[in-house]
Amino acid sequence: MSVPTAETIPSSVSRSSVSRSSVPGSSVPGSAMSPGVRPVALQAGDVTLSALIAQPAGPPRATVVAVHGGGMSAAYFDGQAHPDVSLLALGARLGYTVVAVDRPGYGLSAADAPGGQTLAEQAGALHAALRHLAGRAETGAGVFLLAHSFGGKLALTYAACQAGDPDPAVPPLLGLDISGLGRDYAVDPGDGPDPHQHRNWKRNWGALRFYPPNTFRGAEAMVAPMPSRERAEAVQWPRRFPVAAAAVRVPVRLTFAEQELWWHNDEDTVADLAAHFASAPSASVDRQPGAGHNISLGWAARTYHLRAFAFFEQCLARRTAGPSVTP
């Protein structure tokens, strides 16, 4: 079973809106993609989300939904600077379906939601998109969310919302793997929400040596304007994190890059972060050497992604064997 390609986008979405030139950073035809990766469209309530999908040769073990950060796009998870960088290509080879979505306000939905959506609204849109996906493709044992930076805020918000009665039409949430997200900003939150400001370049990337050649030449294809509602809501995260974390009921793994400059991540802070996930079966915090904030685009991407899939495998083992097996 397969999900609809971008060619099946409803007629209300004009063909001009599907071109790379008119949709900066969108995951639509015209973009360079890894072999086996293709664009799809997912209905998410009032908006249509563009996305990229890679599927394994056989039935998937589970589905990984990758959620990009602020000012990026789904293409972040299919980097083209080196074959080892793409999360989507690796995941499919390991037996997973991987879907990288353009969050509301990015890609195809930018025209319908130019200001973006609040985190609560985005969580509702993601829920609807997963319902649409599950009705059209095999999802395996359920869904893992792999999220970066602002996308991690959505992943935690979504997980907190799923703590109640589950929707049988939506695949169960199995775990969260989040990079580049903490609780307390290491910058003035009122000064830093727009990632494209020049002063934020080092915060986003860290050392140049962390990235393959041509990374920055191809970066224009994956960046996008950060919607205004996201920028406004970013400053509220330090007080929202504890509430969301306390409600999460699935295993959680957080990763900080060696040069993570957006968030406080000293040892005391990291221990406190993990302690907030009191209702989760497990919560761990890892460090990724040789990486900057945009961890999935650098030389360390493959290492980070393999560690994420190892975490997912542990979650699947725990689900099969019972709570005595913990990630």
VEXMAR-459382 format. One record per residue (C-alpha): x, y, z. Coordinates in Angstrom, 1 decimal. Each point is the difference from the previous one (the first is absolute). Layout:
// residues N
{east: X | north: Y | up: Z};
...
***
This chain:
// residues 327
{east: 0.0 | north: 0.0 | up: 0.0};
{east: 1.3 | north: 3.4 | up: -0.8};
{east: -0.8 | north: 3.6 | up: 0.9};
{east: -1.0 | north: 2.5 | up: -2.7};
{east: 2.8 | north: 1.8 | up: -1.8};
{east: 0.1 | north: 3.7 | up: -0.5};
{east: -1.8 | north: -0.5 | up: -3.3};
{east: -3.2 | north: -0.9 | up: 2.0};
{east: 0.0 | north: 3.3 | up: 1.9};
{east: -3.6 | north: 1.4 | up: -0.1};
{east: -0.8 | north: 2.4 | up: -2.8};
{east: -0.4 | north: 2.8 | up: 2.5};
{east: 3.8 | north: 0.0 | up: 0.2};
{east: 1.2 | north: 1.7 | up: -3.2};
{east: 2.9 | north: -1.5 | up: -2.0};
{east: 1.9 | north: 3.2 | up: 0.4};
{east: 0.0 | north: -0.6 | up: 3.8};
{east: 1.8 | north: -3.3 | up: -0.6};
{east: 3.1 | north: 1.4 | up: -1.6};
{east: 3.2 | north: 0.4 | up: 1.9};
{east: 0.3 | north: 3.6 | up: -1.0};
{east: -3.3 | north: 1.0 | up: 1.5};
{east: 0.2 | north: -2.1 | up: 3.1};
{east: 3.4 | north: 0.5 | up: 1.7};
{east: 1.3 | north: -3.0 | up: 1.9};
{east: -3.0 | north: -2.1 | up: -0.9};
{east: 0.0 | north: -3.8 | up: -0.6};
{east: -1.5 | north: 0.0 | up: -3.4};
{east: 0.9 | north: -1.0 | up: -3.6};
{east: 3.1 | north: 1.7 | up: -1.3};
{east: 2.1 | north: -0.6 | up: 3.0};
{east: 3.0 | north: -2.3 | up: 0.0};
{east: -0.8 | north: -3.2 | up: 2.0};
{east: 1.8 | north: -3.2 | up: 0.9};
{east: -0.8 | north: -3.1 | up: -1.9};
{east: -3.3 | north: -1.5 | up: 1.3};
{east: -1.2 | north: 3.3 | up: 1.5};
{east: -3.1 | north: 1.6 | up: -1.6};
{east: -2.3 | north: 2.9 | up: 0.9};
{east: -3.4 | north: -0.6 | up: 1.4};
{east: -2.9 | north: 2.1 | up: 1.2};
{east: -1.9 | north: -0.6 | up: 3.3};
{east: -3.3 | north: 1.5 | up: 0.9};
{east: 0.2 | north: 1.6 | up: 3.5};
{east: -3.4 | north: 1.6 | up: 0.7};
{east: -0.2 | north: 3.3 | up: -1.7};
{east: 3.5 | north: -0.2 | up: -1.5};
{east: 1.9 | north: -2.3 | up: -2.4};
{east: 3.4 | north: -0.9 | up: 1.2};
{east: 2.8 | north: -0.7 | up: -2.4};
{east: 2.3 | north: -2.8 | up: 1.0};
{east: 2.7 | north: -2.4 | up: -1.1};
{east: -0.3 | north: -3.8 | up: 0.4};
{east: 2.3 | north: -2.9 | up: -0.3};
{east: -1.4 | north: -3.6 | up: 0.4};
{east: 1.8 | north: -3.3 | up: 0.5};
{east: -0.2 | north: -2.9 | up: -2.5};
{east: -2.2 | north: -2.0 | up: 2.3};
{east: -2.5 | north: 0.8 | up: 2.8};
{east: 1.4 | north: 2.7 | up: 2.3};
{east: 1.1 | north: -0.8 | up: 3.6};
{east: -1.5 | north: 3.4 | up: 0.9};
{east: -0.3 | north: 3.5 | up: -1.3};
{east: 2.3 | north: 2.9 | up: 0.8};
{east: -1.5 | north: 3.4 | up: -0.4};
{east: 2.7 | north: 2.6 | up: -0.1};
{east: -0.9 | north: 3.6 | up: 1.0};
{east: 2.3 | north: 2.9 | up: -1.0};
{east: 1.0 | north: 3.0 | up: 2.0};
{east: -0.8 | north: 3.7 | up: -0.4};
{east: 1.0 | north: 1.5 | up: -3.3};
{east: 0.7 | north: -3.4 | up: -1.6};
{east: -2.1 | north: -2.5 | up: -1.9};
{east: -0.4 | north: -3.7 | up: -0.4};
{east: 3.0 | north: 0.0 | up: -2.4};
{east: 2.1 | north: 0.3 | up: 3.1};
{east: -0.4 | north: -3.7 | up: 0.5};
{east: 1.2 | north: -0.8 | up: -3.6};
{east: 3.2 | north: 1.9 | up: -0.2};
{east: 1.7 | north: -0.2 | up: -3.4};
{east: 3.6 | north: 1.0 | up: 0.9};
{east: 1.0 | north: -3.6 | up: 0.5};
{east: -1.8 | north: -3.4 | up: -0.3};
{east: 0.5 | north: -0.7 | up: 3.7};
{east: -2.0 | north: 3.0 | up: 1.1};
{east: -3.6 | north: -1.0 | up: -0.9};
{east: -2.2 | north: -1.3 | up: 2.8};
{east: -2.6 | north: -1.0 | up: -2.4};
{east: 2.3 | north: -2.2 | up: -2.1};
{east: 1.5 | north: -1.6 | up: 3.0};
{east: -3.3 | north: -0.7 | up: 1.7};
{east: -1.4 | north: -1.8 | up: -3.0};
{east: 3.0 | north: -2.2 | up: -0.3};
{east: -0.4 | north: -1.0 | up: 3.7};
{east: -3.6 | north: -1.0 | up: -0.6};
{east: -1.9 | north: 3.1 | up: 1.1};
{east: -2.4 | north: 2.3 | up: -1.9};
{east: 1.3 | north: 3.5 | up: 0.5};
{east: -2.1 | north: 3.1 | up: -0.6};
{east: 1.4 | north: 3.5 | up: 0.4};
{east: -2.8 | north: 2.6 | up: 0.1};
{east: 0.0 | north: 3.7 | up: -0.7};
{east: -1.6 | north: 1.4 | up: 3.2};
{east: -3.0 | north: 2.3 | up: -0.4};
{east: 1.1 | north: 3.3 | up: -1.4};
{east: 2.7 | north: -1.6 | up: -2.1};
{east: 0.0 | north: -1.5 | up: -3.5};
{east: -3.4 | north: -0.5 | up: -1.5};
{east: -1.9 | north: 1.3 | up: 3.1};
{east: 1.8 | north: 3.3 | up: 0.0};
{east: -2.6 | north: 1.5 | up: -2.3};
{east: -2.9 | north: -1.1 | up: 2.3};
{east: 1.8 | north: 0.7 | up: 3.2};
{east: 2.5 | north: 2.8 | up: -0.7};
{east: 0.4 | north: 0.8 | up: 3.7};
{east: 0.4 | north: -3.6 | up: 1.0};
{east: -1.9 | north: -1.6 | up: 2.8};
{east: 0.4 | north: -0.2 | up: 3.8};
{east: 1.5 | north: -3.2 | up: 1.4};
{east: -3.4 | north: -1.2 | up: 1.1};
{east: -1.4 | north: 0.5 | up: -3.5};
{east: 3.1 | north: -1.7 | up: -1.6};
{east: -0.6 | north: -3.0 | up: 2.3};
{east: -3.5 | north: -0.2 | up: -1.3};
{east: 1.2 | north: 0.3 | up: -3.6};
{east: 2.6 | north: -2.8 | up: 0.6};
{east: -2.7 | north: -2.2 | up: 1.5};
{east: -2.1 | north: 0.5 | up: -3.1};
{east: 2.9 | north: -0.6 | up: -2.3};
{east: 0.9 | north: -3.3 | up: 1.7};
{east: -3.6 | north: -1.1 | up: -0.3};
{east: 0.2 | north: 0.7 | up: -3.7};
{east: 3.3 | north: -1.9 | up: -0.3};
{east: -1.3 | north: -3.0 | up: 1.9};
{east: -3.0 | north: -0.3 | up: -2.3};
{east: 2.3 | north: -0.2 | up: -3.1};
{east: 3.2 | north: -1.8 | up: 1.1};
{east: 1.2 | north: -2.7 | up: 2.2};
{east: 1.5 | north: 1.6 | up: 3.2};
{east: 1.3 | north: -3.1 | up: 1.7};
{east: -0.1 | north: -0.2 | up: 3.8};
{east: -0.7 | north: 3.7 | up: 0.3};
{east: 1.7 | north: 3.4 | up: -0.2};
{east: 3.2 | north: 1.5 | up: 1.3};
{east: 0.5 | north: 3.7 | up: -0.1};
{east: 3.5 | north: 1.2 | up: -0.8};
{east: 0.2 | north: 3.7 | up: 0.4};
{east: 2.4 | north: 2.8 | up: -0.2};
{east: 0.1 | north: 3.3 | up: 1.9};
{east: -3.4 | north: 1.7 | up: -0.2};
{east: -1.4 | north: -3.2 | up: -1.4};
{east: 0.8 | north: -1.6 | up: 3.3};
{east: -2.4 | north: 2.5 | up: 1.6};
{east: -2.7 | north: -1.4 | up: -2.3};
{east: 1.1 | north: -3.6 | up: 0.8};
{east: -0.3 | north: 0.5 | up: 3.7};
{east: -3.3 | north: 1.9 | up: -0.3};
{east: -1.4 | north: -2.8 | up: -2.2};
{east: 1.1 | north: -2.7 | up: 2.4};
{east: -1.5 | north: 1.9 | up: 2.9};
{east: -3.3 | north: 0.2 | up: -1.9};
{east: 0.1 | north: -3.8 | up: -0.7};
{east: 0.1 | north: -0.8 | up: 3.7};
{east: -3.8 | north: -0.2 | up: 0.1};
{east: -2.3 | north: -2.3 | up: -1.9};
{east: 1.7 | north: -1.2 | up: -3.1};
{east: -1.5 | north: 0.5 | up: -3.5};
{east: -0.3 | north: -3.5 | up: -1.5};
{east: 0.3 | north: 1.5 | up: -3.5};
{east: 3.5 | north: 1.4 | up: 0.8};
{east: 3.0 | north: -2.3 | up: 0.5};
{east: 1.2 | north: -0.2 | up: 3.6};
{east: 2.9 | north: 2.2 | up: 1.1};
{east: 2.9 | north: -2.2 | up: 0.9};
{east: 2.8 | north: 2.5 | up: 1.0};
{east: 1.6 | north: 3.4 | up: -0.5};
{east: 3.5 | north: 0.7 | up: -1.2};
{east: 0.8 | north: 3.8 | up: 0.1};
{east: 3.2 | north: 1.9 | up: -0.8};
{east: 0.8 | north: 3.6 | up: 0.5};
{east: -2.6 | north: 0.8 | up: 2.7};
{east: 0.2 | north: 0.8 | up: 3.6};
{east: -2.1 | north: 2.0 | up: 2.5};
{east: 2.0 | north: 3.2 | up: 0.7};
{east: 1.4 | north: 2.1 | up: -2.8};
{east: 3.7 | north: 0.8 | up: 0.0};
{east: -0.9 | north: 3.2 | up: -1.8};
{east: -2.5 | north: 2.8 | up: 0.7};
{east: -3.2 | north: -1.7 | up: -1.2};
{east: -1.4 | north: 3.3 | up: -1.2};
{east: 3.2 | north: 0.4 | up: -2.1};
{east: 0.4 | north: -3.4 | up: -1.5};
{east: -3.2 | north: -1.5 | up: -1.5};
{east: 0.8 | north: 0.9 | up: -3.6};
{east: 2.7 | north: -2.6 | up: -1.0};
{east: 0.8 | north: 1.8 | up: -3.3};
{east: 1.4 | north: 3.1 | up: 1.7};
{east: 3.7 | north: 0.3 | up: -0.7};
{east: 1.0 | north: 0.0 | up: 3.6};
{east: -1.6 | north: -3.5 | up: 0.3};
{east: 2.1 | north: -1.6 | up: -2.6};
{east: 2.5 | north: -1.6 | up: 2.4};
{east: -2.8 | north: -1.0 | up: 2.3};
{east: -1.5 | north: -2.0 | up: -2.8};
{east: 3.0 | north: -1.6 | up: -1.5};
{east: 3.0 | north: 0.1 | up: 2.4};
{east: 3.4 | north: -0.7 | up: -1.6};
{east: 0.3 | north: -0.3 | up: -3.8};
{east: 2.0 | north: -3.2 | up: 0.3};
{east: -3.1 | north: -1.8 | up: 1.3};
{east: -1.6 | north: 0.0 | up: -3.5};
{east: 0.7 | north: -1.6 | up: -3.4};
{east: 1.0 | north: 2.3 | up: -2.9};
{east: -2.9 | north: 1.6 | up: -1.8};
{east: -2.2 | north: -0.2 | up: 3.1};
{east: -0.5 | north: 3.8 | up: 0.0};
{east: -0.3 | north: 0.3 | up: -3.7};
{east: -3.0 | north: -2.3 | up: 0.1};
{east: -1.4 | north: 1.4 | up: 3.2};
{east: -2.2 | north: 2.6 | up: -1.8};
{east: -2.2 | north: -2.9 | up: -1.2};
{east: -0.9 | north: -1.0 | up: 3.5};
{east: -0.4 | north: 3.3 | up: 1.9};
{east: -3.2 | north: 1.9 | up: 0.2};
{east: -1.4 | north: 3.1 | up: 1.8};
{east: -0.9 | north: -0.6 | up: 3.6};
{east: -3.7 | north: 0.7 | up: 0.4};
{east: -0.9 | north: 3.0 | up: 2.3};
{east: -2.1 | north: -2.1 | up: 2.4};
{east: 2.9 | north: -2.3 | up: 0.6};
{east: 2.4 | north: 2.9 | up: 0.7};
{east: -2.5 | north: 1.4 | up: 2.5};
{east: -0.6 | north: -3.3 | up: 1.8};
{east: 3.6 | north: -0.9 | up: 0.3};
{east: 0.6 | north: 2.2 | up: 3.0};
{east: -2.6 | north: -2.0 | up: 2.0};
{east: 1.8 | north: -3.3 | up: -0.3};
{east: 1.9 | north: 0.0 | up: 3.4};
{east: -3.3 | north: 0.0 | up: 1.9};
{east: -1.7 | north: -2.4 | up: -2.4};
{east: 2.7 | north: -2.7 | up: 0.0};
{east: -0.7 | north: -1.3 | up: 3.6};
{east: -3.7 | north: -0.3 | up: -0.7};
{east: 0.5 | north: -1.9 | up: -3.3};
{east: 2.8 | north: -2.2 | up: 1.3};
{east: -2.0 | north: -1.1 | up: 3.1};
{east: -2.8 | north: -1.2 | up: -2.3};
{east: 2.1 | north: -2.2 | up: -2.3};
{east: -0.7 | north: -3.7 | up: 0.3};
{east: 2.5 | north: -1.4 | up: -2.5};
{east: 3.8 | north: -0.5 | up: 0.1};
{east: 2.0 | north: 3.2 | up: -0.7};
{east: 3.5 | north: 0.6 | up: -1.2};
{east: 1.5 | north: 3.5 | up: -0.2};
{east: 3.3 | north: 0.7 | up: -1.8};
{east: 2.2 | north: 3.1 | up: 0.2};
{east: 2.6 | north: 0.7 | up: -2.6};
{east: 3.6 | north: 0.7 | up: 1.1};
{east: -0.5 | north: 3.6 | up: -1.0};
{east: -3.6 | north: 0.6 | up: 1.1};
{east: -0.2 | north: 3.7 | up: 0.5};
{east: -3.8 | north: 0.7 | up: 0.1};
{east: -0.7 | north: -1.8 | up: 3.3};
{east: 1.6 | north: -0.4 | up: 3.4};
{east: 1.2 | north: -3.6 | up: 0.2};
{east: 2.6 | north: -0.3 | up: 2.8};
{east: -0.1 | north: -3.2 | up: 2.1};
{east: -2.3 | north: 1.4 | up: 2.7};
{east: -2.5 | north: 1.4 | up: -2.6};
{east: 0.0 | north: -3.3 | up: -1.9};
{east: -0.7 | north: -2.0 | up: 3.2};
{east: -2.9 | north: 2.3 | up: 0.8};
{east: -1.4 | north: -0.3 | up: -3.6};
{east: -0.2 | north: -3.8 | up: 0.3};
{east: -1.6 | north: 0.2 | up: 3.4};
{east: -3.0 | north: 1.9 | up: -1.5};
{east: -1.1 | north: -3.1 | up: -1.9};
{east: -1.3 | north: -1.7 | up: 3.2};
{east: -2.8 | north: -1.9 | up: -1.8};
{east: 2.1 | north: -1.2 | up: -2.9};
{east: 1.3 | north: -3.7 | up: 0.1};
{east: 3.5 | north: 1.4 | up: -0.5};
{east: 1.7 | north: 3.3 | up: -0.8};
{east: 3.6 | north: 0.4 | up: -1.0};
{east: 2.2 | north: 2.8 | up: -1.2};
{east: 2.9 | north: -0.6 | up: -2.4};
{east: 2.9 | north: 2.1 | up: -1.4};
{east: 1.0 | north: -0.1 | up: -3.7};
{east: 3.6 | north: 0.8 | up: -0.5};
{east: 1.1 | north: 1.8 | up: -3.1};
{east: -3.3 | north: 1.7 | up: -0.7};
{east: -1.7 | north: 3.4 | up: 0.1};
{east: -3.6 | north: 0.8 | up: 0.5};
{east: -1.0 | north: -1.2 | up: -3.5};
{east: 1.0 | north: -3.5 | up: 1.0};
{east: -1.7 | north: -1.9 | up: -2.9};
{east: 1.9 | north: 1.9 | up: -2.7};
{east: 3.6 | north: -0.6 | up: 1.2};
{east: 2.6 | north: -2.8 | up: -0.1};
{east: -1.5 | north: -1.2 | up: 3.3};
{east: -3.5 | north: -0.4 | up: -1.5};
{east: 0.4 | north: -3.7 | up: -0.7};
{east: 1.3 | north: -0.7 | up: 3.5};
{east: -2.9 | north: 1.9 | up: 1.5};
{east: -2.6 | north: -1.6 | up: -2.2};
{east: 1.3 | north: -3.5 | up: 0.7};
{east: -0.1 | north: 0.7 | up: 3.7};
{east: -3.6 | north: 1.2 | up: -0.4};
{east: -1.0 | north: -3.2 | up: -1.8};
{east: 1.8 | north: -2.0 | up: 2.7};
{east: -2.2 | north: 1.8 | up: 2.5};
{east: -3.1 | north: -0.8 | up: -2.2};
{east: 1.0 | north: -3.7 | up: 0.0};
{east: 0.3 | north: 0.0 | up: 3.8};
{east: -3.5 | north: 1.6 | up: 0.2};
{east: -1.4 | north: -2.8 | up: -2.3};
{east: 1.7 | north: -2.6 | up: 2.1};
{east: -1.5 | north: 1.5 | up: 3.2};
{east: -3.4 | north: 0.0 | up: -1.6};
{east: 0.3 | north: -3.7 | up: -0.9};
{east: 1.7 | north: -1.3 | up: 3.1};
{east: -1.6 | north: 2.3 | up: 2.6};
{east: 1.2 | north: 2.8 | up: 2.3};
{east: 3.0 | north: -1.9 | up: 1.3};
{east: 1.9 | north: 1.0 | up: -3.3};
{east: 0.7 | north: 3.7 | up: 0.2};
{east: 1.8 | north: 2.2 | up: -2.5};
***
